[in-house]
């Protein structure tokens, strides 16, 4: 399964089986995280086999079942941290999908999670990603029209349109997808919306855009 196939197959899952992850998958996650952390000065962690992290915990859009494993997205506090966590967190989400696992982005952080992770005073836990073998494969979320996130969509080159098409498949906080895109002076413009976790959503959206645009050389406007 390549990344494009993983994007199309991946849907949010909140209920997991009690089956433990295989050691080969655990090793793959740890190796991937070590590489990301080393290259980007982050402190992402994989917590494996923790059945108590979300016991009796609920969020307003649904409850979780058998969350025993999760990625804790931790890094040094700076203006770009949330965007970076969205970008590299989605990389891990799609890696999990390729390995036959299911995932769910979670903004809620319980005290039990904080007790499990390592976090320095200058670091922040942005959010977590539940990972495991889903009871189901989830369902596709409702998508916005392309023009809602890129008003100039119809005027853009095919590679750019394809990038936007893949952005629309990206997860976002409450499935609202507030990130906006444009193409100005040969540079791709992506701006976060207003609201909770919109900077995380920006990072996720940019990762999806790059996959959709393929081998085209993308110049981002910072």
C-alpha contacts under 8 A as a table, 3 or more apart, distances in Angstrom:
res1	aa1	res2	aa2	distance
1	X	5	X	5.83
1	X	6	X	6.30
1	X	98	X	5.74
2	X	5	X	5.35
2	X	6	X	6.15
2	X	98	X	7.28
3	X	6	X	4.87
3	X	7	X	6.15
3	X	94	X	6.77
3	X	98	X	7.71
3	X	211	X	7.25
4	X	7	X	5.22
4	X	8	X	6.48
4	X	211	X	6.87
4	X	212	X	7.27
5	X	8	X	5.20
5	X	9	X	6.12
6	X	9	X	5.08
6	X	10	X	5.83
6	X	94	X	5.91
6	X	97	X	5.88
6	X	98	X	6.04
7	X	10	X	5.37
7	X	94	X	6.73
7	X	166	X	7.82
7	X	169	X	6.94
7	X	170	X	7.60
8	X	169	X	7.08
9	X	97	X	7.77
10	X	94	X	7.49
10	X	97	X	6.36
10	X	102	X	7.33
10	X	137	X	7.49
10	X	138	X	7.75
11	X	102	X	7.72
11	X	103	X	7.68
11	X	137	X	6.56
11	X	138	X	4.98
11	X	139	X	5.74
11	X	140	X	5.90
11	X	141	X	7.65
12	X	102	X	7.33
12	X	103	X	5.90
12	X	104	X	4.95
12	X	105	X	7.61
12	X	137	X	7.85
12	X	138	X	5.59
12	X	139	X	7.21
12	X	171	X	7.81
13	X	16	X	7.48
13	X	102	X	6.28
13	X	103	X	5.72
13	X	104	X	5.50
13	X	134	X	6.21
13	X	135	X	7.96
13	X	136	X	7.15
13	X	137	X	6.72
13	X	138	X	5.23
14	X	62	X	7.94
14	X	63	X	7.05
14	X	64	X	5.01
14	X	65	X	6.47
14	X	67	X	7.93
14	X	103	X	7.56
14	X	104	X	6.21
14	X	130	X	7.91
14	X	134	X	7.57
15	X	64	X	5.60
15	X	65	X	4.54
15	X	66	X	6.40
15	X	67	X	7.41
15	X	134	X	5.95
15	X	135	X	5.79
15	X	136	X	7.72
16	X	65	X	5.92
16	X	66	X	5.23
16	X	67	X	6.41
16	X	132	X	6.13
16	X	133	X	5.49
16	X	134	X	4.20
16	X	135	X	5.08
17	X	66	X	6.30
17	X	132	X	7.44
17	X	133	X	5.72
17	X	134	X	5.93
17	X	135	X	5.64
18	X	66	X	6.03
18	X	68	X	7.98
19	X	133	X	7.09
20	X	49	X	7.22
20	X	132	X	7.85
21	X	25	X	6.48
21	X	26	X	6.63
21	X	132	X	6.76
21	X	133	X	7.71
22	X	25	X	5.37
22	X	26	X	6.41
23	X	26	X	4.98
23	X	27	X	6.05
24	X	27	X	5.10
24	X	28	X	6.14
25	X	28	X	4.99
25	X	29	X	6.18
25	X	99	X	7.07
26	X	29	X	5.22
26	X	30	X	6.24
26	X	48	X	7.71
27	X	30	X	5.16
27	X	31	X	6.11
28	X	31	X	5.17
28	X	32	X	6.09
29	X	32	X	5.15
29	X	33	X	6.09
29	X	46	X	7.29
29	X	92	X	7.80
29	X	96	X	7.99
30	X	33	X	5.17
30	X	34	X	6.07
30	X	46	X	6.70
31	X	34	X	5.12
31	X	35	X	6.31
32	X	35	X	5.21
32	X	36	X	6.32
32	X	92	X	7.88
33	X	36	X	5.05
33	X	37	X	6.01
33	X	44	X	6.49
33	X	45	X	7.05
33	X	46	X	7.72
34	X	37	X	5.20
34	X	38	X	6.07
35	X	38	X	5.24
35	X	39	X	6.18
36	X	39	X	5.34
36	X	40	X	6.00
36	X	41	X	7.97
36	X	42	X	7.27
36	X	88	X	7.49
37	X	40	X	5.33
37	X	41	X	5.24
37	X	42	X	4.44
37	X	43	X	5.75
37	X	44	X	6.54
38	X	41	X	5.64
38	X	42	X	7.13
41	X	75	X	7.60
42	X	74	X	6.72
42	X	75	X	4.72
42	X	76	X	6.84
43	X	73	X	7.18
43	X	74	X	5.03
43	X	75	X	4.98
43	X	76	X	7.82
44	X	71	X	6.96
44	X	72	X	5.69
44	X	73	X	4.73
44	X	74	X	4.92
44	X	75	X	6.81
45	X	71	X	5.68
45	X	72	X	5.08
45	X	73	X	6.68
45	X	74	X	7.21
45	X	117	X	7.27
46	X	69	X	7.40
46	X	70	X	5.92
46	X	71	X	4.60
46	X	72	X	6.24
47	X	50	X	6.89
47	X	69	X	5.49
47	X	70	X	5.38
47	X	71	X	6.30
47	X	72	X	7.31
47	X	116	X	7.63
47	X	117	X	7.74
48	X	68	X	6.52
48	X	69	X	4.55
48	X	70	X	6.76
49	X	68	X	4.96
49	X	69	X	5.59
50	X	53	X	6.10
50	X	67	X	7.69
50	X	68	X	4.58
50	X	69	X	6.15
51	X	54	X	7.38
51	X	55	X	7.40
51	X	66	X	6.60
51	X	67	X	6.24
51	X	68	X	4.38
51	X	69	X	7.77
52	X	55	X	5.14
52	X	68	X	7.36
52	X	112	X	7.32
53	X	67	X	7.31
53	X	68	X	7.21
53	X	110	X	7.09
53	X	112	X	5.25
53	X	113	X	5.61
54	X	57	X	5.02
54	X	58	X	7.91
54	X	64	X	7.18
54	X	67	X	6.56
54	X	110	X	7.23
54	X	112	X	7.74
57	X	63	X	7.04
57	X	64	X	7.40
57	X	110	X	7.92
58	X	62	X	6.44
58	X	63	X	4.77
58	X	64	X	6.85
59	X	62	X	5.67
59	X	63	X	6.24
59	X	108	X	7.37
60	X	63	X	7.92
64	X	67	X	6.68
67	X	70	X	7.55
67	X	130	X	6.31
67	X	131	X	7.32
67	X	132	X	7.38
68	X	130	X	7.82
68	X	131	X	7.82
68	X	132	X	7.47
69	X	130	X	6.02
69	X	131	X	5.50
69	X	132	X	6.42
70	X	128	X	6.46
70	X	129	X	5.26
70	X	130	X	4.30
70	X	131	X	5.30
71	X	128	X	5.47
71	X	129	X	5.03
71	X	130	X	6.58
71	X	131	X	7.46
72	X	117	X	7.31
72	X	125	X	6.88
72	X	126	X	7.97
72	X	127	X	6.53
72	X	128	X	4.65
72	X	129	X	6.75
73	X	85	X	6.22
73	X	89	X	7.12
73	X	125	X	5.72
73	X	126	X	5.70
73	X	127	X	5.66
73	X	128	X	5.72
73	X	129	X	7.95
74	X	85	X	7.95
74	X	119	X	7.13
74	X	123	X	6.58
74	X	124	X	5.50
74	X	125	X	4.43
74	X	126	X	6.16
74	X	127	X	7.87
75	X	81	X	6.81
75	X	123	X	5.12
75	X	124	X	5.66
75	X	125	X	6.89
75	X	126	X	7.94
76	X	81	X	7.14
76	X	122	X	5.64
76	X	123	X	4.12
76	X	124	X	6.23
77	X	81	X	6.23
77	X	122	X	6.04
77	X	123	X	5.35
77	X	124	X	5.93
78	X	81	X	5.40
79	X	82	X	7.56
80	X	83	X	5.43
80	X	84	X	6.14
81	X	84	X	5.13
81	X	85	X	6.14
82	X	85	X	5.09
82	X	86	X	6.25
82	X	126	X	6.51
82	X	197	X	7.68
82	X	199	X	5.54
82	X	200	X	4.90
82	X	203	X	7.55
83	X	86	X	5.11
83	X	87	X	6.28
83	X	199	X	5.01
83	X	200	X	4.71
83	X	201	X	7.25
83	X	202	X	5.92
83	X	203	X	4.32
83	X	204	X	7.65
84	X	87	X	5.06
84	X	88	X	6.11
84	X	200	X	7.39
84	X	203	X	5.90
85	X	88	X	5.31
85	X	89	X	5.34
85	X	126	X	7.34
85	X	200	X	6.34
85	X	203	X	6.94
86	X	89	X	5.11
86	X	90	X	5.98
86	X	199	X	7.52
86	X	200	X	4.26
86	X	201	X	6.03
86	X	202	X	6.91
86	X	203	X	4.27
86	X	204	X	4.65
87	X	90	X	5.48
87	X	91	X	6.48
87	X	200	X	7.52
87	X	202	X	7.88
87	X	203	X	4.16
87	X	204	X	4.75
87	X	205	X	7.69
87	X	206	X	6.91
87	X	207	X	5.50
88	X	91	X	4.83
88	X	92	X	6.43
88	X	203	X	7.84
88	X	204	X	7.89
89	X	92	X	5.14
89	X	93	X	6.25
89	X	129	X	7.68
89	X	204	X	7.62
90	X	93	X	4.74
90	X	94	X	6.17
90	X	204	X	5.72
90	X	207	X	7.24
91	X	94	X	5.39
91	X	95	X	6.21
91	X	207	X	7.55
92	X	95	X	4.89
92	X	96	X	6.07
93	X	96	X	5.14
93	X	97	X	6.37
93	X	102	X	7.93
93	X	103	X	6.38
93	X	129	X	7.79
94	X	97	X	4.88
94	X	98	X	6.21
95	X	98	X	5.08
95	X	99	X	6.37
96	X	99	X	5.06
96	X	100	X	6.45
96	X	101	X	5.08
96	X	102	X	6.61
96	X	103	X	7.45
96	X	131	X	7.46
97	X	100	X	5.17
97	X	101	X	5.04
97	X	102	X	5.93
97	X	103	X	7.78
98	X	101	X	7.33
100	X	133	X	7.49
101	X	131	X	6.63
101	X	132	X	5.34
101	X	133	X	5.07
101	X	134	X	7.01
102	X	131	X	5.63
102	X	132	X	5.49
102	X	133	X	5.64
102	X	134	X	5.43
102	X	137	X	7.08
103	X	129	X	6.47
103	X	130	X	5.27
103	X	131	X	4.45
103	X	132	X	6.62
103	X	134	X	7.80
104	X	129	X	5.49
104	X	130	X	5.12
104	X	131	X	6.81
105	X	127	X	7.59
105	X	128	X	6.23
105	X	129	X	4.52
105	X	130	X	6.51
106	X	109	X	7.79
106	X	127	X	6.07
106	X	128	X	5.32
106	X	129	X	5.70
106	X	130	X	7.14
107	X	126	X	7.62
107	X	127	X	4.91
107	X	128	X	6.55
107	X	197	X	7.73
108	X	127	X	6.87
108	X	128	X	7.77
109	X	113	X	6.39
109	X	114	X	7.32
109	X	127	X	6.78
109	X	128	X	7.40
110	X	113	X	5.26
110	X	114	X	6.62
111	X	114	X	5.07
111	X	115	X	6.33
112	X	115	X	5.18
112	X	116	X	6.59
113	X	116	X	5.21
113	X	117	X	6.50
114	X	117	X	5.54
114	X	118	X	7.91
119	X	123	X	5.81
119	X	124	X	6.99
119	X	125	X	7.57
120	X	123	X	5.16
120	X	124	X	7.99
125	X	128	X	7.89
134	X	137	X	6.20
141	X	175	X	7.08
142	X	175	X	7.67
143	X	168	X	6.09
143	X	169	X	7.32
144	X	148	X	6.35
144	X	149	X	7.74
144	X	168	X	6.94
145	X	148	X	5.42
145	X	149	X	7.53
146	X	149	X	5.86
146	X	150	X	6.10
146	X	151	X	7.61
146	X	153	X	6.60
146	X	164	X	6.89
146	X	165	X	7.07
146	X	168	X	7.46
147	X	150	X	4.69
147	X	151	X	4.32
147	X	152	X	6.77
147	X	153	X	5.77
147	X	154	X	7.94
148	X	151	X	6.10
148	X	180	X	8.00
149	X	177	X	7.86
149	X	178	X	7.22
149	X	179	X	6.44
149	X	180	X	4.67
149	X	181	X	6.03
150	X	153	X	5.27
150	X	164	X	7.73
150	X	180	X	5.93
150	X	181	X	4.97
150	X	182	X	5.90
151	X	154	X	7.99
151	X	182	X	7.73
152	X	155	X	5.52
152	X	156	X	6.70
152	X	182	X	6.79
153	X	156	X	5.49
153	X	161	X	6.38
153	X	182	X	7.92
154	X	161	X	7.81
156	X	160	X	6.21
156	X	161	X	6.40
156	X	183	X	7.46
157	X	160	X	5.44
157	X	161	X	6.39
158	X	161	X	5.03
158	X	162	X	6.14
159	X	162	X	5.11
159	X	163	X	6.33
159	X	212	X	7.61
159	X	213	X	4.98
159	X	214	X	7.51
159	X	216	X	7.12
160	X	163	X	5.01
160	X	164	X	6.42
160	X	213	X	5.99
161	X	164	X	5.08
161	X	165	X	6.18
161	X	213	X	7.88
162	X	165	X	4.93
162	X	166	X	6.41
162	X	209	X	7.82
162	X	212	X	5.31
162	X	213	X	5.71
163	X	166	X	5.30
163	X	167	X	6.33
163	X	208	X	7.01
163	X	209	X	4.16
163	X	210	X	6.41
163	X	211	X	6.98
163	X	212	X	4.10
163	X	213	X	4.48
163	X	214	X	7.94
164	X	167	X	4.87
164	X	168	X	6.41
164	X	181	X	7.98
164	X	209	X	6.03
164	X	212	X	7.34
165	X	168	X	5.40
165	X	169	X	7.09
165	X	209	X	7.99
165	X	212	X	7.17
166	X	169	X	5.21
166	X	170	X	6.87
166	X	208	X	5.61
166	X	209	X	5.97
166	X	211	X	7.50
166	X	212	X	5.28
167	X	170	X	5.20
167	X	205	X	5.22
167	X	206	X	7.48
167	X	208	X	5.19
167	X	209	X	5.47
167	X	212	X	7.79
168	X	177	X	7.78
169	X	208	X	7.95
170	X	204	X	6.80
170	X	205	X	6.20
170	X	208	X	6.59
171	X	175	X	6.33
171	X	177	X	7.69
171	X	201	X	7.55
171	X	204	X	7.47
172	X	175	X	4.78
172	X	176	X	6.18
172	X	177	X	5.39
172	X	198	X	7.81
172	X	201	X	5.35
172	X	204	X	7.83
173	X	176	X	6.14
173	X	177	X	7.14
173	X	196	X	7.36
173	X	197	X	6.36
173	X	198	X	7.12
173	X	201	X	6.93
177	X	201	X	7.22
178	X	192	X	6.61
178	X	193	X	4.75
178	X	194	X	7.38
178	X	198	X	6.90
178	X	201	X	7.88
179	X	190	X	6.73
179	X	191	X	5.63
179	X	192	X	4.72
179	X	193	X	5.31
179	X	198	X	7.31
179	X	201	X	7.04
179	X	202	X	5.84
179	X	205	X	7.26
180	X	189	X	7.95
180	X	190	X	5.60
180	X	191	X	5.29
180	X	192	X	6.67
180	X	193	X	7.21
181	X	188	X	7.19
181	X	189	X	5.41
181	X	190	X	4.56
181	X	191	X	6.62
182	X	188	X	5.99
182	X	189	X	4.97
182	X	190	X	6.69
183	X	186	X	6.41
183	X	187	X	5.61
183	X	188	X	4.66
183	X	189	X	5.84
184	X	187	X	5.29
184	X	188	X	6.47
184	X	189	X	6.96
186	X	219	X	7.26
187	X	218	X	7.24
187	X	219	X	4.97
187	X	220	X	5.46
187	X	221	X	5.62
188	X	218	X	6.98
188	X	219	X	6.01
188	X	220	X	4.84
188	X	221	X	5.82
189	X	220	X	6.21
189	X	221	X	5.33
189	X	222	X	7.68
190	X	202	X	7.34
190	X	206	X	7.46
190	X	220	X	7.88
190	X	221	X	7.68
191	X	202	X	6.92
192	X	198	X	5.64
192	X	199	X	5.57
192	X	201	X	7.41
192	X	202	X	5.40
193	X	198	X	5.72
193	X	199	X	7.66
194	X	198	X	6.40
195	X	198	X	5.77
197	X	200	X	5.13
197	X	201	X	6.26
198	X	201	X	4.77
198	X	202	X	6.12
199	X	202	X	4.86
199	X	203	X	6.55
200	X	203	X	5.29
200	X	204	X	6.42
201	X	204	X	5.03
201	X	205	X	6.01
202	X	205	X	5.09
202	X	206	X	6.16
203	X	206	X	5.19
203	X	207	X	6.30
204	X	207	X	5.23
204	X	208	X	6.38
205	X	208	X	5.12
205	X	209	X	6.08
206	X	209	X	4.95
206	X	210	X	6.24
207	X	210	X	5.32
207	X	211	X	6.51
208	X	211	X	5.18
208	X	212	X	6.17
209	X	212	X	5.11
209	X	213	X	5.98
210	X	213	X	5.17
210	X	214	X	6.24
210	X	218	X	7.48
211	X	214	X	5.21
213	X	216	X	5.98
